[in-house]
Amino acid sequence: MKTFLFIVVVFTIIAMVFDFSEKVDDFLDEKVPLREILFDHYLTYIPYINGRLFPLYALISVIYFTSRMAYNSEIISILGAGVSFNRLLAPYLAAAGLIMVVYLLGNHFIIPTGDKARLKFEHTYINADKNDKGRMNNVHLFIAPDTKVYIRFYTKKDTSARDFRLERFEDGALTYLLKANKAEWLSKSGKWRLHNYELRTFDGMRETYIRTKEKLDTTLNLYPKDFIYYDNQKQGMTTPEIYAFMQREQERGVGNTKTYLIEAYKRTAEPFTILILTIIGMAIASRKVRGGMGVHLALGIVIGALYIFFSKMATTFATGDNFPTLLGVWIPNIIFSAVAIYLLLRAQK
């Protein structure tokens, strides 16, 4: 555990140095207050970057610690004293299990909570609106099961919509149609103001037509945030919030939410990788070899790189329509579990 914490501290410092060198120009150009840099960005950046590298930290710490024991012939002495390899592995798994539980809770709740502030900071000062891929043109949204909104063009600067249409249906038939040249969001009241609106109601073949140029303030299940979308916004959602967001988007008939489902599955799959990589690292580093710790660390880096490679491939598979999402996310764990079993059987007994 001390070795693990040491690895965390070292890599955290390195990551912060690289991040600061990359963003210092943006900090200066935007004149970001020091307090926001320290508390809104780096205080939340630390759990974010460590959360992505916890499995790699566990692997390196296991190899580093065990390799030193093997180099000093401590592993051979322990096995020679009659202690089985499985018994020697037990405290490793206990420590890995503790880290896994912390990582699991962090992935689902703690890290996303901090990422809300971090992403807000980056969207304000670093990326601004250039990465916003929200809906702007020809927007179709269901704001209720039988109520649909269409907007031809939305402007984010003044939160207004052009060519607004609201349609209600009963048993598949159109019963209500509201059209307006412009819809304007009123932030103080939380309502939409419709300009030059036109209202039609339908009862079978019977139609009622009302037209007026007066303004109409109305409440809708539609908000300016519904037109903003960032690729990384799912990182700022806890897992319950992800499932609630997916349900809301599906009810509105909006796009593909599979990337959010993949994010939720990965938050559970990644912590279990710590157990698998612990077994792999222990099995490799417990054998005394010529070259000592350097060889073991090199193998650990190769294994970590392979894990990242397979994780990226798995995400690609999981995104496809012809591959089960859950299986795609867990492919790296399945592959590395087989490797762990093989190395465990071949380990020095």
ABEGO torsion letter per residue (X at the ends): XAAAAAAAAAAAAAAAAAAAAAAAAAAAAAGBBAAAAAAAAAAAAAAAAAAAAAAAAAAAAAAAAAAAAAAAGAAAAAAAAGBBAAAAAAAAAAAAAAAAAAAAAAAAAAAAAAAAAAAAAAAAAAAEAAABABBABGBBBBABAABBBBBABBBAAAGBBBGBBBBBBBGGBBABBBBBABBBBBAAAGBBBBBGBBBBBBBEABBBBBBBABBBBBBBBBBAAAABBBAAAAAABBAAAAAAAAAAAAAAGBEBAAAAAAAAAAAAAAAAAAAAAAAAAAAAAABBBBGEAAAAAAAAAAAAAAAAAAAAAAAAAAABAABBAAAAAAAAAAAAAAAAAAAAAABBX
